[in-house]
Protein backbone atom coordinates (compact mmCIF):
# COMPACT_ATOMS: atom_id res chain seq x y z
CA UNK A 1 0.00 0.00 0.00
CA UNK A 2 2.03 2.90 -1.30
CA UNK A 3 -0.64 5.52 -0.63
CA UNK A 4 -0.69 4.90 3.11
CA UNK A 5 2.57 6.78 3.68
CA UNK A 6 1.24 9.82 1.83
CA UNK A 7 -2.06 9.67 3.72
CA UNK A 8 -0.23 9.45 7.04
CA UNK A 9 2.00 12.39 6.13
CA UNK A 10 -0.96 14.59 5.11
CA UNK A 11 -2.91 13.58 8.22
CA UNK A 12 -0.08 14.42 10.61
CA UNK A 13 0.64 17.65 8.76
CA UNK A 14 -3.00 18.76 9.02
CA UNK A 15 -3.07 18.08 12.76
CA UNK A 16 0.21 19.85 13.39
CA UNK A 17 -0.88 22.86 11.33
CA UNK A 18 -4.02 23.28 13.42
CA UNK A 19 -2.04 22.97 16.66
CA UNK A 20 0.59 25.43 15.42
CA UNK A 21 -1.89 28.10 14.36
CA UNK A 22 -3.97 27.54 17.47
CA UNK A 23 -0.89 27.98 19.65
CA UNK A 24 0.45 31.07 17.88
CA UNK A 25 -2.99 32.68 17.80
CA UNK A 26 -3.38 32.41 21.58
CA UNK A 27 -0.16 34.17 22.56
CA UNK A 28 -1.88 37.46 23.32
CA UNK A 29 -4.43 35.93 25.70
CA UNK A 30 -2.00 35.33 28.55
CA UNK A 31 -2.48 31.56 28.56
CA UNK A 32 0.33 29.18 27.78
CA UNK A 33 0.00 25.84 26.08
CA UNK A 34 -2.56 24.34 23.78
CA UNK A 35 -6.19 24.21 24.86
CA UNK A 36 -8.39 21.16 24.62
CA UNK A 37 -10.46 22.78 21.88
CA UNK A 38 -7.42 23.19 19.66
CA UNK A 39 -6.47 19.56 20.20
CA UNK A 40 -10.02 18.50 19.30
CA UNK A 41 -9.90 20.63 16.14
CA UNK A 42 -6.54 19.09 15.24
CA UNK A 43 -8.01 15.61 15.64
CA UNK A 44 -10.98 16.49 13.46
CA UNK A 45 -8.72 18.02 10.80
CA UNK A 46 -6.57 14.89 10.82
CA UNK A 47 -9.58 12.62 10.43
CA UNK A 48 -10.91 14.77 7.61
CA UNK A 49 -7.55 14.68 5.81
CA UNK A 50 -7.37 10.89 6.25
CA UNK A 51 -10.87 10.52 4.79
CA UNK A 52 -10.30 12.92 1.89
CA UNK A 53 -7.08 11.22 0.78
CA UNK A 54 -8.70 7.78 0.72
CA UNK A 55 -8.07 6.04 -2.62
CA UNK A 56 -11.06 5.47 -4.86
CA UNK A 57 -12.47 2.09 -5.78
CA UNK A 58 -10.19 -0.07 -7.93
CA UNK A 59 -11.49 -0.72 -11.42
OpenMM code with the backbone's topology and positions (N, CA, C; nanometers):
from openmm import Vec3, app, unit

residues = "UNK UNK UNK UNK UNK UNK UNK UNK UNK UNK UNK UNK UNK UNK UNK UNK UNK UNK UNK UNK UNK UNK UNK UNK UNK UNK UNK UNK UNK UNK UNK UNK UNK UNK UNK UNK UNK UNK UNK UNK UNK UNK UNK UNK UNK UNK UNK UNK UNK UNK UNK UNK UNK UNK UNK UNK UNK UNK UNK".split()
positions = [
    Vec3(0.0822, -0.1176, 0.0000),
    Vec3(0.0000, 0.0000, 0.0000),
    Vec3(0.0871, 0.1246, 0.0000),
    Vec3(0.1147, 0.1754, -0.1152),
    Vec3(0.2032, 0.2895, -0.1299),
    Vec3(0.1379, 0.4200, -0.0846),
    Vec3(0.0067, 0.4298, -0.0972),
    Vec3(-0.0638, 0.5523, -0.0628),
    Vec3(-0.0719, 0.5765, 0.0872),
    Vec3(-0.0523, 0.4739, 0.1664),
    Vec3(-0.0691, 0.4900, 0.3109),
    Vec3(0.0341, 0.5868, 0.3696),
    Vec3(0.1552, 0.5854, 0.3197),
    Vec3(0.2572, 0.6778, 0.3681),
    Vec3(0.2203, 0.8222, 0.3387),
    Vec3(0.1678, 0.8472, 0.2195),
    Vec3(0.1239, 0.9815, 0.1829),
    Vec3(0.0063, 1.0243, 0.2692),
    Vec3(-0.0890, 0.9347, 0.2891),
    Vec3(-0.2059, 0.9666, 0.3718),
    Vec3(-0.1636, 0.9987, 0.5147),
    Vec3(-0.0710, 0.9213, 0.5677),
    Vec3(-0.0232, 0.9447, 0.7040),
    Vec3(0.0463, 1.0798, 0.7132),
    Vec3(0.1280, 1.1118, 0.6143),
    Vec3(0.1998, 1.2392, 0.6126),
    Vec3(0.1019, 1.3563, 0.6098),
    Vec3(0.0020, 1.3503, 0.5225),
    Vec3(-0.0956, 1.4588, 0.5113),
    Vec3(-0.1768, 1.4703, 0.6396),
    Vec3(-0.2124, 1.3576, 0.6996),
    Vec3(-0.2912, 1.3579, 0.8221),
    Vec3(-0.2142, 1.4231, 0.9367),
    Vec3(-0.0899, 1.3846, 0.9545),
    Vec3(-0.0076, 1.4422, 1.0613),
    Vec3(0.0177, 1.5899, 1.0354),
    Vec3(0.0412, 1.6250, 0.9103),
    Vec3(0.0645, 1.7647, 0.8757),
    Vec3(-0.0585, 1.8505, 0.9046),
    Vec3(-0.1765, 1.8007, 0.8751),
    Vec3(-0.2996, 1.8763, 0.9023),
    Vec3(-0.3171, 1.8979, 1.0526),
    Vec3(-0.2944, 1.7941, 1.1311),
    Vec3(-0.3070, 1.8080, 1.2761),
    Vec3(-0.2061, 1.9049, 1.3343),
    Vec3(-0.0829, 1.8951, 1.2889),
    Vec3(0.0212, 1.9853, 1.3390),
    Vec3(-0.0035, 2.1298, 1.2972),
    Vec3(-0.0584, 2.1504, 1.1778),
    Vec3(-0.0880, 2.2862, 1.1330),
    Vec3(-0.1945, 2.3500, 1.2209),
    Vec3(-0.2975, 2.2742, 1.2565),
    Vec3(-0.4018, 2.3282, 1.3424),
    Vec3(-0.3461, 2.3601, 1.4802),
    Vec3(-0.2639, 2.2717, 1.5346),
    Vec3(-0.2042, 2.2971, 1.6657),
    Vec3(-0.1114, 2.4190, 1.6603),
    Vec3(-0.0331, 2.4303, 1.5545),
    Vec3(0.0588, 2.5433, 1.5421),
    Vec3(-0.0172, 2.6760, 1.5367),
    Vec3(-0.1165, 2.6845, 1.4495),
    Vec3(-0.1893, 2.8099, 1.4357),
    Vec3(-0.2761, 2.8372, 1.5578),
    Vec3(-0.3233, 2.7340, 1.6230),
    Vec3(-0.3970, 2.7541, 1.7469),
    Vec3(-0.3075, 2.8033, 1.8586),
    Vec3(-0.1848, 2.7557, 1.8614),
    Vec3(-0.0892, 2.7979, 1.9646),
    Vec3(-0.0407, 2.9395, 1.9399),
    Vec3(-0.0063, 2.9725, 1.8166),
    Vec3(0.0450, 3.1066, 1.7884),
    Vec3(-0.0651, 3.2103, 1.7949),
    Vec3(-0.1896, 3.1725, 1.7724),
    Vec3(-0.2993, 3.2676, 1.7804),
    Vec3(-0.3390, 3.3005, 1.9224),
    Vec3(-0.2977, 3.2179, 2.0189),
    Vec3(-0.3378, 3.2410, 2.1580),
    Vec3(-0.2296, 3.3084, 2.2412),
    Vec3(-0.1256, 3.3570, 2.1795),
    Vec3(-0.0157, 3.4167, 2.2564),
    Vec3(-0.0564, 3.5440, 2.3270),
    Vec3(-0.1487, 3.6188, 2.2713),
    Vec3(-0.1877, 3.7459, 2.3322),
    Vec3(-0.2863, 3.7297, 2.4466),
    Vec3(-0.3394, 3.6100, 2.4685),
    Vec3(-0.4434, 3.5930, 2.5700),
    Vec3(-0.3875, 3.5694, 2.7100),
    Vec3(-0.2591, 3.5528, 2.7240),
    Vec3(-0.2003, 3.5325, 2.8553),
    Vec3(-0.1925, 3.3867, 2.8974),
    Vec3(-0.2545, 3.2989, 2.8237),
    Vec3(-0.2484, 3.1560, 2.8557),
    Vec3(-0.1315, 3.0925, 2.7821),
    Vec3(-0.0747, 2.9907, 2.8432),
    Vec3(0.0333, 2.9180, 2.7785),
    Vec3(-0.0119, 2.7771, 2.7502),
    Vec3(0.0363, 2.7205, 2.6431),
    Vec3(0.0002, 2.5841, 2.6084),
    Vec3(-0.1134, 2.5793, 2.5081),
    Vec3(-0.1523, 2.4578, 2.4770),
    Vec3(-0.2562, 2.4341, 2.3777),
    Vec3(-0.3822, 2.3918, 2.4510),
    Vec3(-0.4941, 2.4539, 2.4185),
    Vec3(-0.6193, 2.4213, 2.4863),
    Vec3(-0.6785, 2.2918, 2.4317),
    Vec3(-0.7733, 2.2396, 2.5041),
    Vec3(-0.8390, 2.1160, 2.4620),
    Vec3(-0.9178, 2.1330, 2.3337),
    Vec3(-0.9718, 2.2523, 2.3115),
    Vec3(-1.0457, 2.2781, 2.1881),
    Vec3(-0.9570, 2.2731, 2.0658),
    Vec3(-0.8356, 2.3231, 2.0783),
    Vec3(-0.7417, 2.3193, 1.9663),
    Vec3(-0.7012, 2.1752, 1.9363),
    Vec3(-0.6823, 2.0967, 2.0405),
    Vec3(-0.6472, 1.9557, 2.0203),
    Vec3(-0.7628, 1.8828, 1.9526),
    Vec3(-0.8856, 1.9121, 1.9925),
    Vec3(-1.0018, 1.8502, 1.9297),
    Vec3(-1.0124, 1.8911, 1.7831),
    Vec3(-0.9898, 2.0187, 1.7534),
    Vec3(-0.9904, 2.0634, 1.6141),
    Vec3(-0.8799, 1.9967, 1.5321),
    Vec3(-0.7637, 1.9759, 1.5927),
    Vec3(-0.6542, 1.9086, 1.5239),
    Vec3(-0.6916, 1.7640, 1.4926),
    Vec3(-0.7561, 1.6978, 1.5871),
    Vec3(-0.8007, 1.5608, 1.5643),
    Vec3(-0.9033, 1.5540, 1.4518),
    Vec3(-0.9971, 1.6473, 1.4520),
    Vec3(-1.0981, 1.6493, 1.3463),
    Vec3(-1.0360, 1.6803, 1.2098),
    Vec3(-0.9396, 1.7707, 1.2058),
    Vec3(-0.8719, 1.8017, 1.0799),
    Vec3(-0.7937, 1.6815, 1.0295),
    Vec3(-0.7325, 1.6085, 1.1206),
    Vec3(-0.6575, 1.4894, 1.0816),
    Vec3(-0.7501, 1.3824, 1.0262),
    Vec3(-0.8622, 1.3617, 1.0921),
    Vec3(-0.9580, 1.2620, 1.0428),
    Vec3(-1.0164, 1.3022, 0.9075),
    Vec3(-1.0412, 1.4301, 0.8890),
    Vec3(-1.0906, 1.4775, 0.7608),
    Vec3(-0.9871, 1.4573, 0.6507),
    Vec3(-0.8615, 1.4878, 0.6797),
    Vec3(-0.7552, 1.4684, 0.5810),
    Vec3(-0.7390, 1.3204, 0.5481),
    Vec3(-0.7492, 1.2330, 0.6479),
    Vec3(-0.7374, 1.0891, 0.6254),
    Vec3(-0.8511, 1.0423, 0.5341),
    Vec3(-0.9711, 1.0931, 0.5580),
    Vec3(-1.0871, 1.0521, 0.4786),
    Vec3(-1.0795, 1.1074, 0.3357),
    Vec3(-1.0350, 1.2314, 0.3204),
    Vec3(-1.0303, 1.2921, 0.1886),
    Vec3(-0.9206, 1.2347, 0.1003),
    Vec3(-0.8166, 1.1793, 0.1576),
    Vec3(-0.7081, 1.1219, 0.0776),
    Vec3(-0.7255, 0.9724, 0.0568),
    Vec3(-0.8431, 0.9202, 0.0904),
    Vec3(-0.8700, 0.7779, 0.0715),
    Vec3(-0.8723, 0.7461, -0.0782),
    Vec3(-0.8051, 0.6391, -0.1202),
    Vec3(-0.8068, 0.6044, -0.2620),
    Vec3(-0.9469, 0.5598, -0.3048),
    Vec3(-0.9767, 0.5855, -0.4303),
    Vec3(-1.1063, 0.5472, -0.4855),
    Vec3(-1.1142, 0.3978, -0.5095),
    Vec3(-1.2310, 0.3515, -0.5513),
    Vec3(-1.2471, 0.2085, -0.5779),
    Vec3(-1.1625, 0.1632, -0.6968),
    Vec3(-1.1031, 0.0474, -0.6850),
    Vec3(-1.0195, -0.0073, -0.7931),
    Vec3(-1.1100, -0.0578, -0.9049),
    Vec3(-1.0691, -0.0283, -1.0273),
    Vec3(-1.1490, -0.0723, -1.1424),
    Vec3(-1.0785, -0.1793, -1.2206),
] * unit.nanometer
topology = app.Topology()
chain = topology.addChain("A")
for resn in residues:
    res = topology.addResidue(resn, chain)
    for name in ("N", "CA", "C"):
        topology.addAtom(name, app.Element.getBySymbol(name[0]), res)
